[in-house]
Amino acid sequence: MSSDSYQEKIIAFNGEVLYFRLTITRLTDGETDRTSELLFRRMAFKEITGRFETKSEGKASINRGTSNMEIMCCSSATDARTGMLVPCILLKQYKKKRSSFRYALLIVHSSNNLEPHMEFKLQYELKDNVTLLKGPTVLWSNEETVYFTSLKIGKVLSVPIQLPSVQLIGELQGKGIVILGARKCMAEEHGDAQSDQVVWGNEFVGYCLETEKTFNAAQFLPHAYSSVVTCMFIDTAEELDNQLKATVVAATTKNPLIWFESGIPKDVCQLPFEGPQKIEKATTGREDGLFIVTFDCGYVCSVWKEGWKVASSWQGIQSLHIDDFVHCGTDQILLLFETSNTEDIFKNYTVTDLFEITYSSNVEKCEDVNDDSAVQDNRLLTVQALEARLQSGLASLQELQQQLEVKDRVLSQSSMALTSLIQGKECALSKAEEEGLVSLWEEETCAEISNGEVLSVAKDLPEFVEKVWQRVVDDSWVVGVKLTESACLSLDDVSLSLLMDQDICTAPAVIQSQSNVLQFSKSPFSGSFPQCQTEPLAKKTRLASEKSGGDSGTSYIEESFSEFHRSQTQTVTTVTDLSPLLAFSNLNCSVMLHATINTFHKGSLRAGLPVVFQCSRVSLNLEDISLGKYYPKLLNNSKLATEDASEDVFALIAVSRKWSFQIHSHNHTLGDLNEWLLGQMQCQRVGVNPDYLLLNNQGASGVILFNWKIKSAFEGTLHIQCSNQAILLKCLHSLSGILPPSCEIKYLKLGRKKDLADSLASALEKELLMLRDSISSLVNKTDTDFTMRVRTENLRPTSTASSLDAKAQLQHYREEFALDQELSSLGMSSEVDGGVCKQVIKNLSAVQIDVDRVAWELCKSYSLFMDP
């Protein structure tokens, strides 16, 4: 025969319920041998079923022998080893004689493992006044003394002050673990016989465990209340100007619930039951939340913090828990009612926040005993407030629905207008005022750009497009448009977009892509202009000329502007990811060209007018891609010098990124890096531009273009264009192996403000030197002085004025004065050759264009860095 006895405990932890059941089994009647088994379950609330369901469970054999076992308490505490909040359970083991008691603290981990954390022995039995706090630290009171122990302390210690009545053992932010209680106060201990402590005969004191200091706790509760308070809860506590400001809720033996602020009572609420034991707070969805008061004999009531009125009350409560059980972000109250069913403790329960959430297994047990008029008035006001909120929410919902209808209507009209624009048809749009919209453009600008102008752009534009091509490079689709010379002179802010045909989707969809403008000059990389801003108009009025040789400064700036104006030809590319488009077996797209008319346009269109028109249509299908129809042929034969090869170069540039490295050697010459690239790296010269070397050992994803520019025997710049950073690092590693040990490699970040500032200073210096040299060459001072000296020697009279008479001397002075006037006129009216003057102006204009370019790039870099 065997008989069982059990004990149950429940705690709320992280929105779940942990259920512990300690079962003690007697092996045989008449014998004292018994075994103890601890069962624990993790249970979560399911809103769909309204029930608590078991997520996981475990069990452990705790004891086998003659000792008795009990669960003292369960709580969650911070584990000092990990800083995590963990559930803890304190067990008590004792023999029949009760001569000594052994206590064991266990920690339940998320893996459902029980860890024996620490043990301690006492010669007396602990009652229900046990608290588990961070550490975990076990604290209790016995015979007017508070004791504590933890794994770190390793032994049982006592607080050095006597507290006949302990009101609170808890944690306080900034102070750690504190103990608040009342003790007797004698007049001789205080010099002032009129103090509150002496008058009332008790004082409210506190003890901080970490600092080991005692402090006056009157800022929490007045000394007069220290002997009548049965339980308390600290709502807030913060230190301002070296003074502790605290708000406290306390219950007294006379059953009022009092609200204190800095030790001063502010409000009182009469509780419906006697014998308050514990106060907790639930942060619910309404205002500041609820205070929950637990009483003897299974009574519980809740009090609104906002109105300080009793909200509801319950009877026959077995246990109460507060947590976010439905995972909505606020707390709910779990009430477990007493039941005769010993097998299922969750048979009768209620989950509620007394506001929007209520789940109950048996509604009849949830009894509200507060029917007084004050509570009814409070409920009426609550219902009225809820009705006002509901009406406001409905009005906001209707307004949002109207805005969504307007949005859908405007989007549909815009889509139809764009389709009509591509097809060359006219489409009338409704005015913004009719739709209740506000224009984001200035009113003058909107008035200037009329619908007729925008819709007639496609018909009035000249032939700006020379050719449209496409390439597939690795996982990217590149579409390019070669512009004519008239486009280069008439358009600014050029970009491309791809518009998917309407038969694929319900409305034309714009494919996400990135557009760049490139020109093919001596350096195909150097002509990359991201279309984020246009250059200033002052720059465009400069004369285009040949770029002077040499490099200004140590930092690298893209040398493209003067070449761009000299060639007057450019190609616009757009790049998009290929993978999402492969879902369509046959994709047809319209290539849209976006631009702004500039001041050099000689047609009927006004300067500054934004235009968009369809320049071509392109198609893409999976079969052509698999056959390599759009694969760059340059990767198979780098010696090709055809127009298709140039387009291949543009495609490779569009999908790659550029890196520039300045290489400088102090003690050794660098030599020609092209030999290393052609030899060890096995690069090949590009036929359309032999200055660039192509490395193609790992397919399209590993293509690299090199360009080595020598500044001197000790310095040069290596430009690398690739899309694979791993291959780039391998190349740099190989490069470092052939360079002299004292060589320095500096990565040049294109467009950095510091580099641009240095380049601007160097460009201005170069302009001043050019201006000085140009003026010197125009004046040709040496030749002019020589000519004037010869004329002076030939024309000036040889006789001296002292050898002549007065009349002859006067004539001599007249001749010298006339000669000086003639020489001065010759010096001021020196003629300059027209061809030389024209060449000097062209060279000076080229330098000034470079200065303007660097200044504009520096201005753009500051605007980019200043964006939030």
C-alpha positions in Angstrom: 0.0 0.0 0.0 1.1 3.6 -0.7 -0.5 6.9 0.0 0.1 10.3 -1.7 0.0 13.9 -0.5 0.8 16.9 -2.7 1.4 20.6 -2.6 0.8 23.1 -5.5 2.4 26.5 -6.3 2.0 28.8 -9.3 4.0 31.8 -10.6 3.6 34.0 -13.7 6.8 34.4 -15.8 7.2 36.1 -19.2 3.6 35.9 -20.1 3.4 32.2 -19.1 2.3 30.3 -16.0 4.7 27.9 -14.2 2.9 25.3 -12.3 4.7 23.3 -9.6 3.3 20.2 -7.9 5.3 18.5 -5.1 4.0 14.9 -4.5 5.1 12.9 -1.5 4.5 9.2 -1.6 4.6 6.8 1.4 6.0 3.5 0.2 4.3 1.2 2.8 1.8 1.7 5.6 3.4 1.9 9.0 6.8 2.7 7.6 8.4 6.1 7.4 10.1 5.7 4.1 8.8 8.2 1.5 9.8 9.6 -1.9 9.2 13.2 -3.1 8.8 14.1 -6.7 8.6 17.7 -8.2 6.5 18.2 -11.3 6.6 21.5 -13.2 4.8 22.7 -16.3 5.0 25.7 -18.6 1.5 26.8 -19.6 0.5 29.5 -22.1 -2.9 31.1 -22.6 -4.5 30.6 -26.1 -7.0 33.3 -27.1 -8.7 31.1 -29.6 -9.7 28.4 -27.1 -9.7 30.7 -24.0 -7.7 28.0 -22.1 -4.3 27.5 -20.6 -2.4 24.8 -22.6 0.8 23.0 -21.6 3.8 23.9 -23.6 6.4 21.8 -21.9 6.8 19.9 -18.6 9.3 18.0 -16.6 9.8 16.3 -13.2 12.6 15.5 -10.8 13.0 13.2 -7.8 13.8 15.5 -4.9 14.2 13.2 -1.9 14.0 9.6 -0.8 14.1 8.7 2.9 12.4 9.7 6.1 12.5 13.5 5.7 9.4 15.6 4.9 9.5 18.1 2.0 7.5 21.3 1.5 7.4 24.2 -1.0 8.2 27.4 0.9 7.7 29.9 -2.0 8.0 30.5 -5.7 9.1 33.7 -7.4 11.2 35.2 -10.2 14.6 36.8 -9.5 17.6 38.1 -11.4 20.5 35.6 -11.6 23.6 37.6 -10.8 25.7 35.2 -12.9 23.9 35.9 -16.2 21.8 39.0 -15.4 18.7 37.2 -16.6 15.4 36.9 -14.8 14.8 33.3 -13.8 12.0 31.4 -11.9 13.1 30.1 -8.5 11.5 27.7 -6.0 12.5 27.4 -2.3 12.1 23.9 -0.7 12.0 23.1 3.0 13.2 19.7 4.3 12.8 18.5 7.9 12.5 15.4 10.0 9.6 14.5 12.2 11.2 15.9 15.3 11.6 19.4 13.6 14.9 19.9 15.4 16.6 21.4 12.3 15.5 22.6 8.9 17.3 22.4 5.6 16.4 24.8 2.8 17.3 24.4 -0.9 16.9 27.0 -3.7 16.3 25.6 -7.2 16.4 27.5 -10.5 14.2 26.5 -13.4 16.0 27.1 -16.8 14.3 27.6 -20.2 15.4 24.1 -21.1 13.2 22.7 -18.3 16.2 21.7 -16.2 16.2 22.2 -12.5 19.5 23.6 -11.1 20.2 23.2 -7.4 21.5 26.7 -6.7 22.3 26.8 -3.0 21.4 25.3 0.4 21.4 26.5 4.0 20.3 25.1 7.4 18.5 26.8 10.2 17.5 25.8 13.8 14.1 27.3 13.4 11.3 27.0 10.8 10.6 29.8 8.3 7.0 30.9 8.0 5.4 32.7 5.0 7.5 35.9 5.4 10.1 34.8 2.8 11.2 37.0 -0.1 13.4 36.1 -3.1 15.2 39.0 -4.8 18.1 39.6 -7.2 21.1 37.3 -6.8 19.0 35.3 -6.0 19.0 36.4 -2.4 16.7 34.8 0.2 15.4 37.2 2.9 13.2 36.6 5.9 12.4 37.9 9.3 12.4 36.1 12.6 12.0 37.6 16.1 12.4 41.2 15.1 15.5 40.5 13.0 15.8 40.3 9.2 18.2 37.6 7.8 19.5 37.1 4.3 21.8 34.7 2.4 22.9 34.1 -1.2 25.3 31.9 -3.1 27.8 34.8 -3.3 27.6 35.4 0.5 27.9 31.8 1.4 26.4 32.1 4.9 23.4 33.5 6.8 23.7 37.1 7.8 21.5 39.4 9.8 20.5 43.1 9.5 22.1 45.1 12.3 18.9 46.9 13.3 15.9 45.5 15.1 12.5 45.8 13.3 9.5 44.4 15.2 7.4 45.2 12.2 8.6 44.8 8.6 6.4 46.5 6.0 8.5 46.0 2.9 11.4 43.9 1.6 12.1 44.8 -2.0 14.3 46.4 -4.6 14.6 50.2 -5.2 16.2 51.7 -8.2 19.5 53.3 -7.3 19.7 51.7 -3.9 19.3 48.0 -4.6 17.7 45.8 -1.9 16.1 47.8 0.9 14.2 46.8 4.0 11.5 49.2 5.4 10.0 48.7 8.9 8.9 50.3 12.1 10.7 50.2 15.5 10.2 51.7 18.9 11.6 55.2 19.5 12.9 56.5 22.9 13.1 60.2 23.8 16.7 59.8 25.0 17.8 58.5 21.6 16.6 61.7 20.0 17.5 65.1 21.4 14.3 66.7 20.2 11.4 65.6 22.5 8.9 67.2 20.1 9.9 65.2 17.0 7.4 62.9 15.3 9.2 59.8 16.3 9.1 60.7 20.0 5.5 61.9 19.9 4.2 58.7 18.3 6.6 56.4 19.9 7.6 54.7 16.6 9.8 55.6 13.7 9.8 54.4 10.2 13.4 53.4 9.1 15.0 51.7 6.2 18.2 49.7 5.7 20.1 49.4 2.4 21.7 46.0 2.0 24.4 47.1 -0.5 25.6 50.2 1.3 24.9 48.7 4.8 23.5 52.0 6.0 20.3 52.9 7.9 18.2 55.8 6.7 15.2 57.8 7.7 12.2 56.4 5.7 9.8 59.3 6.4 9.9 60.2 2.7 8.0 57.0 2.1 5.6 57.0 5.1 5.1 59.4 8.0 6.3 58.0 11.3 2.7 58.3 12.6 1.5 55.6 10.1 4.4 53.2 10.8 2.6 51.2 13.5 -0.7 50.8 11.6 0.4 50.0 8.1 0.1 46.3 7.2 1.5 46.4 3.7 2.8 48.9 1.2 3.9 49.3 -2.4 6.4 51.8 -3.8 5.0 53.1 -7.1 7.8 55.5 -8.1 11.0 56.7 -6.4 13.6 59.0 -7.9 16.2 61.3 -6.4 16.0 65.0 -7.4 18.3 67.7 -6.0 19.7 65.1 -3.4 16.2 64.5 -2.1 14.2 61.3 -2.6 10.8 61.8 -4.2 8.5 58.8 -3.8 4.9 57.9 -4.3 3.7 55.0 -2.1 0.4 53.1 -1.7 -0.2 51.7 1.8 -3.0 49.8 3.5 -3.7 50.1 7.2 -5.4 48.0 9.9 -8.5 50.2 9.6 -8.8 49.1 5.9 -8.3 52.4 4.1 -5.9 52.5 1.1 -3.8 55.7 1.2 -1.9 57.4 -1.5 1.3 59.1 -0.3 3.5 61.6 -2.1 6.9 62.3 -0.5 5.6 61.1 2.9 2.4 63.2 2.7 -1.0 61.5 2.4 -2.9 62.8 -0.7 -5.9 60.5 -1.2 -7.8 57.8 0.6 -10.0 54.9 -0.7 -12.0 52.7 1.6 -11.4 49.0 0.9 -14.4 46.6 0.8 -12.7 43.8 2.9 -10.6 43.6 6.1 -7.1 42.3 6.6 -5.1 43.5 3.5 -2.0 41.4 3.0 -0.3 42.5 -0.2 -0.5 45.3 -2.8 0.5 44.8 -6.4 0.3 47.0 -9.6 -1.0 46.0 -13.0 -0.2 48.3 -15.9 -3.3 47.8 -18.0 -4.5 49.4 -21.2 -6.4 52.2 -19.4 -4.6 55.3 -18.2 -2.2 54.7 -15.3 -3.4 51.1 -14.4 -4.7 49.3 -11.4 -3.6 48.5 -7.9 -4.5 45.0 -6.7 -5.0 44.4 -3.0 -5.1 40.8 -1.7 -6.8 40.1 1.7 -7.2 37.1 4.0 -9.7 34.3 3.3 -9.4 34.6 -0.5 -10.7 38.2 -1.0 -9.2 40.5 -3.8 -10.1 43.9 -4.9 -8.8 46.4 -7.6 -8.5 50.2 -7.4 -8.2 52.6 -10.3 -5.1 54.8 -10.0 -6.7 57.5 -12.0 -9.9 58.1 -9.9 -8.7 56.3 -6.7 -12.0 54.3 -6.7 -12.6 50.6 -6.2 -12.9 49.1 -9.7 -14.0 45.5 -8.8 -13.6 42.8 -6.2 -13.7 39.1 -6.1 -14.2 36.3 -3.4 -13.0 32.7 -3.2 -9.7 33.4 -4.9 -7.0 30.7 -4.5 -4.2 32.7 -6.1 -3.7 35.9 -8.1 -1.0 36.6 -10.8 -0.2 39.6 -13.0 1.5 39.4 -16.4 0.8 39.9 -20.1 -0.9 36.6 -20.7 -2.5 37.5 -24.1 0.7 39.2 -25.4 -0.9 42.5 -26.1 1.8 44.8 -24.5 -0.1 45.5 -21.2 -0.8 43.5 -18.1 -3.8 41.4 -17.3 -4.9 39.8 -14.0 -5.2 36.0 -13.7 -7.6 35.0 -10.9 -7.6 31.3 -10.0 -10.8 30.5 -8.0 -11.0 27.9 -5.3 -12.3 24.6 -6.6 -13.0 21.1 -5.3 -11.3 19.6 -8.3 -7.9 18.6 -7.1 -6.7 17.4 -10.5 -7.2 20.6 -12.5 -6.4 23.9 -10.7 -7.2 25.8 -14.0 -10.8 24.6 -14.1 -12.1 27.9 -12.8 -10.3 31.2 -13.7 -10.6 34.7 -15.1 -8.2 36.7 -17.2 -9.1 40.4 -17.3 -7.7 44.0 -17.4 -11.1 45.5 -16.5 -11.1 47.4 -19.7 -11.0 45.6 -23.1 -9.8 42.1 -22.3 -11.9 39.5 -20.3 -11.7 35.7 -20.5 -13.4 33.6 -18.0 -14.0 29.9 -17.7 -17.0 30.5 -15.4 -18.5 34.0 -15.5 -20.8 33.4 -12.5 -17.9 33.1 -10.1 -16.6 36.5 -11.1 -18.8 38.5 -8.7 -18.7 42.3 -8.4 -19.7 43.3 -4.9 -19.4 47.0 -5.4 -22.8 48.3 -6.2 -22.6 51.7 -4.5 -23.6 54.8 -6.4 -20.0 56.1 -6.6 -18.9 53.0 -8.5 -21.9 53.2 -10.7 -21.1 56.9 -11.6 -17.6 55.9 -12.3 -18.8 53.2 -14.7 -21.2 55.7 -16.4 -18.3 58.1 -17.0 -16.2 55.3 -18.4 -18.9 54.2 -20.8 -19.4 57.8 -22.0 -15.6 58.2 -22.6 -15.6 54.9 -24.5 -18.5 56.1 -26.7 -16.6 59.4 -27.5 -13.5 57.5 -28.4 -15.5 55.1 -30.6 -17.2 58.0 -32.5 -13.8 59.7 -33.0 -12.3 56.5 -34.3 -15.2 56.0 -36.7 -14.8 59.5 -38.0 -11.0 59.0 -38.5 -11.8 55.7 -40.3 -14.2 57.3 -42.7 -11.7 60.1 -43.4 -9.0 57.5 -44.2 -11.3 55.6 -46.5 -12.0 58.8 -48.4 -8.3 59.5 -48.7 -7.6 56.0 -50.0 -10.4 56.4 -52.6 -8.8 59.7 -53.8 -5.3 58.0 -53.9 -6.6 55.1 -56.0 -8.4 57.4 -58.4 -5.3 59.7 -58.8 -3.0 56.7 -59.3 -5.3 55.2 -61.9 -5.5 58.5 -63.8 -1.8 59.0 -63.7 -1.2 55.5 -65.0 -3.6 56.1 -67.9 -2.0 59.5 -68.6 1.5 57.9 -68.7 0.2 55.2 -71.1 -1.4 57.8 -73.3 1.8 59.8 -73.3 3.8 56.8 -74.5 1.3 56.1 -77.3 1.2 59.8 -78.3 -2.4 60.3 -77.3 -3.8 63.2 -75.3 -5.3 62.6 -71.9 -7.2 65.1 -69.7 -6.4 65.0 -66.0 -8.7 66.3 -63.3 -7.4 69.4 -61.4 -5.9 69.1 -58.0 -8.6 71.3 -56.5 -11.3 68.9 -57.7 -9.6 66.0 -55.9 -8.9 68.1 -52.7 -5.1 67.8 -53.3 -2.4 70.3 -52.6 0.4 70.7 -55.2 4.0 70.0 -54.0 5.3 72.4 -56.7 5.2 76.2 -56.4 2.1 77.7 -57.9 4.1 79.7 -60.5 5.9 76.7 -61.7 2.7 74.6 -61.9 1.1 77.4 -64.0 4.1 77.6 -66.3 4.2 73.9 -67.1 0.8 73.4 -68.7 -0.7 70.0 -69.6 -0.5 70.8 -73.3 3.2 71.4 -73.2 4.0 68.2 -71.3 1.7 66.0 -73.5 3.1 67.5 -76.7 6.8 67.0 -75.8 7.0 63.6 -77.5 5.9 65.1 -80.9 8.1 68.3 -80.8 11.4 66.7 -79.7 14.1 66.3 -82.3 16.0 63.1 -83.0 18.0 62.8 -79.8 18.6 59.1 -79.8 21.2 57.5 -82.1 21.1 53.9 -80.9 19.6 51.7 -78.2 21.3 48.5 -77.0 21.2 46.0 -74.2 23.5 43.5 -72.5 23.2 40.8 -69.8 26.2 40.9 -67.4 26.1 38.2 -64.7 22.8 38.9 -62.7 22.2 42.4 -64.2 20.4 43.7 -67.2 21.9 46.8 -68.8 20.1 48.9 -71.3 22.0 51.8 -73.0 21.0 54.7 -75.2 23.6 56.5 -77.3 22.6 60.1 -77.7 23.2 62.4 -80.7 25.3 65.5 -80.6 22.2 67.7 -80.5 21.0 65.9 -77.4 24.3 66.6 -75.6 23.9 70.3 -76.4 20.2 70.6 -75.6 19.6 68.2 -72.6 20.6 68.2 -69.0 19.8 65.9 -66.1 19.5 62.9 -68.4 18.3 59.5 -67.1 16.5 56.4 -68.3 13.7 54.3 -66.9 12.1 51.0 -68.0 8.3 50.7 -68.2 6.9 47.2 -68.3 4.1 46.6 -70.9 0.5 46.7 -69.7 -0.3 43.2 -70.9 1.9 41.7 -68.2 0.3 43.6 -65.3 -2.9 45.6 -64.8 -1.1 48.9 -65.0 2.3 49.9 -66.5 4.9 49.1 -63.8 8.2 51.0 -63.6 11.1 48.6 -63.1 13.5 49.7 -60.4 16.9 50.6 -61.9 19.9 52.8 -61.5 20.8 55.3 -64.3 24.2 56.8 -65.2 25.6 59.0 -68.0 28.9 57.8 -69.6 31.0 59.2 -72.4 33.7 57.4 -74.4 36.9 59.3 -74.3 40.5 58.3 -73.6 39.3 57.1 -70.2 36.0 55.3 -70.4 35.6 55.0 -66.7 36.2 58.7 -66.0 33.0 59.7 -67.6 30.5 58.5 -65.0 28.1 61.2 -63.9 25.4 60.0 -61.5 22.3 62.0 -62.3 21.6 63.5 -58.9 22.2 67.2 -59.8 23.0 69.2 -62.9 26.1 71.3 -63.2 25.8 75.1 -62.9 24.9 77.1 -66.0 28.0 79.3 -65.6 30.1 76.2 -66.3 28.4 75.5 -69.6 29.1 79.0 -71.0 32.8 78.4 -70.8 34.7 77.6 -74.0 35.4 73.9 -74.5 39.1 73.3 -75.2 41.8 70.8 -75.0 42.6 69.8 -71.4 46.1 70.9 -70.4 48.6 68.1 -69.4 49.7 67.4 -65.8 47.8 66.6 -62.7 46.9 69.0 -59.9 47.4 67.7 -56.3 47.8 64.3 -54.9 44.2 63.3 -54.6 42.4 61.8 -57.6 39.4 63.6 -59.1 37.6 62.2 -62.1 38.9 64.0 -65.3 35.8 64.0 -67.4 34.2 67.4 -67.7 36.4 68.9 -70.3 36.5 65.7 -72.3 32.7 65.5 -72.1 32.4 69.0 -73.7 35.0 68.2 -76.2 33.5 65.0 -77.5 29.8 66.2 -77.2 28.7 62.5 -77.3 27.4 60.5 -74.4 25.7 57.3 -73.6 23.0 56.8 -70.9 22.7 53.4 -69.2 20.3 51.9 -66.7 20.9 48.8 -64.7 18.4 46.5 -63.0 18.4 43.1 -61.3 17.8 40.3 -63.8 16.5 37.6 -61.4 13.0 39.1 -60.7 12.4 39.5 -64.4 13.1 35.9 -65.3 9.6 35.0 -64.0 8.3 36.4 -67.3 9.0 34.2 -70.2 8.9 37.1 -72.6 9.4 40.6 -71.3 8.7 43.7 -73.4 9.6 47.2 -72.0 9.5 50.8 -73.2 12.7 52.7 -72.7 11.8 56.2 -71.4 14.3 59.1 -71.6 14.0 61.7 -68.9 15.8 65.1 -69.3 15.6 68.9 -68.8 15.8 71.3 -71.7 18.8 73.6 -71.2 19.6 77.2 -72.4 21.5 76.0 -75.5 18.4 74.4 -77.0 17.4 76.3 -80.2 13.9 74.7 -80.6 10.5 75.8 -79.4 10.8 74.2 -76.0 11.5 76.5 -73.1 14.7 76.2 -71.0 14.2 74.3 -67.7 11.2 72.3 -69.0 11.3 68.7 -67.9 10.6 66.3 -70.7 10.0 62.5 -71.0 9.5 60.5 -74.1 9.7 56.9 -75.4 13.0 56.5 -77.3 12.7 52.7 -78.1 11.3 49.4 -77.0 13.4 46.4 -75.9 12.4 42.8 -75.3 14.0 40.1 -73.2 13.3 36.4 -73.0 14.9 33.4 -71.3 15.8 31.6 -74.5 17.9 34.5 -75.8 19.7 34.8 -72.4 20.5 31.1 -72.3 21.9 31.3 -75.9 24.2 34.2 -74.9 22.6 36.6 -77.3 23.2 39.6 -75.0 26.5 38.4 -73.5 29.4 40.9 -74.0 31.5 39.6 -76.9 34.4 41.6 -75.6 34.9 39.1 -72.9 35.6 36.4 -75.5 37.8 38.6 -77.7 39.3 41.7 -76.1 40.9 42.8 -79.4 37.5 43.8 -80.9 37.5 47.4 -81.9 33.9 47.7 -83.1 31.0 49.8 -81.8 29.6 46.7 -80.1 32.8 46.4 -78.2 32.4 49.9 -77.0 28.9 49.1 -75.8 30.4 46.0 -74.0 32.7 48.4 -72.2 29.9 50.6 -71.2 27.9 47.6 -69.9 30.9 46.4 -67.8 31.3 49.9 -66.3 27.6 50.3 -65.5 27.5 47.1 -63.4 30.9 47.6 -61.6 32.4 49.9 -59.1 35.5 52.0 -59.4 38.5 52.1 -57.0 41.5 54.4 -57.4 44.8 53.9 -55.7 47.8 56.3 -55.6 51.1 54.5 -55.5 54.2 56.4 -54.4 57.7 55.1 -53.9 60.3 57.3 -52.1 63.5 55.4 -52.8 62.9 53.2 -55.9 61.3 53.7 -59.3 58.0 52.0 -59.8 58.5 50.7 -63.3 55.7 49.9 -65.6 52.8 48.1 -63.9 51.4 47.3 -67.3 54.1 44.6 -67.7 53.0 43.0 -64.5 49.3 43.2 -65.5 50.0 41.7 -68.9 52.4 39.1 -67.6 51.7 37.7 -64.1 48.0 38.8 -64.0 47.4 37.6 -67.6 45.4 40.7 -68.6 44.6 41.6 -72.2 44.5 45.0 -73.8 41.1 46.4 -74.8 40.9 46.9 -78.5 38.7 49.9 -78.4 41.0 51.6 -75.9 44.5 50.1 -75.5 45.2 52.2 -72.4 42.9 49.8 -70.5 43.6 46.1 -69.6 41.0 43.5 -69.2 41.2 40.6 -66.7 38.6 37.9 -67.4 39.6 34.6 -65.7 36.4 33.9 -63.7 33.5 34.8 -66.0 31.4 38.0 -66.1 31.2 38.2 -62.3 34.9 38.5 -62.0 35.7 40.9 -64.8 38.2 43.7 -63.9 39.4 46.7 -66.0 42.8 48.3 -65.1 44.2 51.7 -66.1 47.7 52.7 -65.0 48.5 56.4 -65.1 52.2 57.4 -64.5 52.8 60.8 -63.0 56.5 60.3 -62.5 59.1 57.6 -62.2 58.2 57.4 -58.5 54.4 58.0 -58.5 51.3 56.8 -60.4 47.6 56.1 -60.1 46.0 52.7 -60.6 42.3 52.7 -61.5 40.4 49.5 -61.1 36.8 48.9 -62.2 35.2 45.7 -60.9 32.1 44.3 -59.1 33.7 41.5 -57.0 35.5 42.8 -53.9 37.1 39.4 -53.2 38.9 39.3 -56.6 39.9 42.9 -56.0 41.6 42.0 -52.7 43.5 39.2 -54.5 44.7 41.6 -57.1 45.9 44.1 -54.4 47.6 41.3 -52.5 49.5 40.3 -55.7 50.3 43.9 -56.4 51.8 44.4 -52.9 54.2 41.6 -53.6 55.9 43.2 -56.6 56.1 46.7 -55.3 59.2 48.0 -53.3 59.0 47.6 -49.5 59.0 51.4 -49.0 56.1 51.9 -51.4 53.0 53.6 -50.2 49.5 52.7 -51.5 46.8 55.3 -50.8 43.1 54.6 -51.5 41.6 57.7 -53.1 37.9 58.1 -52.2 36.2 59.8 -55.2 34.4 62.9 -54.2 35.7 63.2 -50.6 35.4 66.8 -49.3 39.1 66.9 -48.2 40.3 65.6 -51.6 38.0 68.0 -53.4 39.2 71.0 -51.3 42.9 70.2 -52.1 42.1 69.8 -55.8 40.3 73.1 -55.8 43.3 74.8 -54.3 45.6 73.2 -56.8 43.3 74.1 -59.7 43.1 77.7 -58.6 46.9 77.8 -58.4 47.2 76.3 -61.8 44.8 79.0 -63.2 46.9 81.8 -61.7 50.1 80.3 -63.2 48.4 80.0 -66.5 47.1 83.6 -66.3 50.6 84.8 -65.5 52.3 82.8 -68.2 49.7 83.8 -70.8 50.1 87.5 -70.1 53.9 87.2 -70.3 53.7 85.5 -73.6 51.3 88.0 -75.0 53.4 91.0 -74.0 56.6 89.4 -75.0 58.5 91.8 -72.9 62.0 90.7 -73.9 61.5 91.3 -77.7 59.7 94.6 -77.1 62.5 96.0 -74.9 65.1 94.9 -77.4 63.3 96.7 -80.3 62.8 99.8 -78.2 66.5 99.8 -77.2 67.5 99.6 -80.9 65.2 102.4 -81.9 66.5 104.5 -79.1 70.1 104.0 -80.1 69.4 104.8 -83.8 67.1 107.8 -83.3 68.4 109.6 -80.2 70.8 112.5 -81.2 74.5 111.9 -80.3 75.4 115.5 -79.5 75.2 116.8 -76.0 73.2 119.8 -74.9 76.3 121.5 -73.3 78.0 121.9 -76.6 75.2 123.8 -78.2 74.0 127.4 -77.9 70.8 128.3 -76.2 68.6 128.2 -79.4 70.1 124.8 -80.4 69.7 123.4 -76.9 66.0 124.3 -76.9 65.6 122.5 -80.3 67.6 119.5 -78.9 65.2 119.2 -75.9 62.2 119.4 -78.2 63.5 116.5 -80.3 64.2 114.3 -77.2 60.7 114.9 -75.9 59.1 114.0 -79.2 61.2 110.8 -79.3 60.2 109.8 -75.8 56.5 110.3 -76.7 57.0 108.1 -79.8 58.7 105.4 -77.7 55.9 105.5 -75.1 53.3 105.1 -77.8 55.1 102.1 -79.3 55.3 100.5 -75.9 51.6 101.0 -75.1 50.4 100.0 -78.6 52.4 96.8 -79.1 50.6 94.4 -81.5 49.9 90.8 -80.6 49.4 88.0 -83.1 45.7 87.0 -83.3 46.4 83.2 -83.5 48.6 83.3 -80.3 45.9 85.3 -78.5 43.2 82.8 -79.5 45.3 79.9 -78.3 46.0 81.5 -75.0 42.3 82.2 -74.4 41.4 78.6 -75.2 44.0 77.2 -72.8 42.9 79.6 -70.0 39.3 78.7 -70.6 40.1 75.0 -70.3 41.8 75.6 -66.9 38.8 77.7 -65.7 36.4 74.9 -66.7 38.4 72.5 -64.5 38.3 74.9 -61.6 34.5 75.3 -62.0 34.1 71.5 -62.1 36.0 70.9 -58.9 34.2 73.8 -57.2 30.8 72.3 -58.2 31.7 68.8 -57.1 32.8 70.3 -53.7 29.5 72.1 -53.4 27.6 68.9 -54.1 29.7 66.9 -51.6 28.8 69.5 -48.9 25.1 69.3 -49.7 25.2 65.5 -49.6 27.0 65.4 -46.3 24.6 67.9 -44.7 21.5 65.9 -45.6 19.9 64.4 -42.4 
